[in-house]
């Protein structure tokens, strides 16, 4: 690249540079000795997230290519980066009190969150398999450490070990699929792969194997069945703010890759992977919904709930086209608000000997704290998909996309699985409202936690009130008139 192209590439990747630079600044700031250290670390992290968000919004418009076409800033990348910024900011806010309670208030904690953010941003903008893999590994390495950050907690250590081992296996599988695709197509560029595959009259066994390896590696990141084994233990053992971050941001990043690879690059050979994705989506919804019914630990219950939600979102990938892709994007935005909000409630309940991890800890909450019980009710109803909350419309638009594409039976199965899932959410509501309190509630409410709860519930309610406007934003992000991409072709 000439000097002008290098400068242009640096400008286009400015948000990622800001986040990485911010992570380094926060890391050095952690060496300070100050009574206000935690406020400084939180404030610095939020400032750099805000600066990166501002720089990203300044790149809105026609798709911009950088680094020889391997990095793209288009509507899809901008939408997913907005989700990442939102999830990161909320995670930083809910971490403020938690890190004090768990004695993990260190600069490394905040730096790793920012490094994970940088990795996910690179994943969303990756237009080349190697760039995508680089971003995937950056965020994965940060999450490996964050999951096991409570070094004195046996569950946290166990969760990190399982996550590292299984994550390394999935990364190896994805990398092997990547190498096979490169061998067959002669390039790792997604558009180049699409052009190569379109010239194939009949996909051979090697291509089928390569696609299956790529699917396997990505489905692990989504926590889809049968690659879900790590999810319950990691969600339970990780620090609660990291569990929230992992459940929404990492999942959104994985879906960004899925949409780019499978609906941009290998859509011409969808007959190879579409049936496998349908089966996996149904199994993921079933396992997540039914196993969650017997959980008493709310973090494990939300882990299986996360699995079920991943299966439901995969149905949007199956539907494809404009409606399917935009419904997945909207689903992930809504999921960010309601799921982070629910984990913020768990942190709110954690005070002293009460950790707020057990469903019984919520018994009678509505009697003494009706306002905060109402917020919890809204998050739970939204996760269950009960109207008029945002969660209902998230699922509704995916069902509409399925039916439009002729997948009526699949839509019926999804509705039945959602009915099963609604029970374990409503069970918590019944405990809060139908039983007398068995103890005195001393909620760990701080200004930052209040802000995060208000933001989360506002997003959940606002999207439920005007879902069409948010859906239009998702459609414009992926299918704007200025974005010329294979992803815009309807099946």
Buried (B, 14 or more C-beta within 10 A) or exposed (E): EEEEEEEBBEBBBBBBBBBBBBBEBBBEBBEEEEEEBBEBBBBBBBBBBEBBBEBBEEBEEEBBBBBEEBBBBBBBBBBBBBBBBBBBBBBBBBBBBBBEBBEBBBBBBBBBBBBBBBBBBBBBBBBBBBBBBBBBBBBBBBBBBBBBBBEEBEBBBBBBBBBBEBBEBBBEBBBBBBBBBBEBBEBBBBBBBBBBBEEEEEBEEEBBBBBBBBBBBBBBBBBBBEBBEBBBBBBBBBBBBBBBBBBBBBBBBBBBBBBBBBBBBBBBBBEBBBEBBBEBBBBBBBBBBBBBEEBEBBBBBBBBBBBBBBBBBBBBBBBBBBBBBBBBBBBBBBBBBBBBBBBBBBBBBBBEEBBBBBBEBBBBBBBBBEEBBEBBBBBBBBBBBBEEBBBBBBBBBBBBBBBBBEBEEBBEBBEEBBEBBBEBBBBBBEBBBEBEBEEEBEBBBBEBBBBBBEBBBEBBBBBBEEBEEBBEBBBBBBBBEEBEBBBBEEE
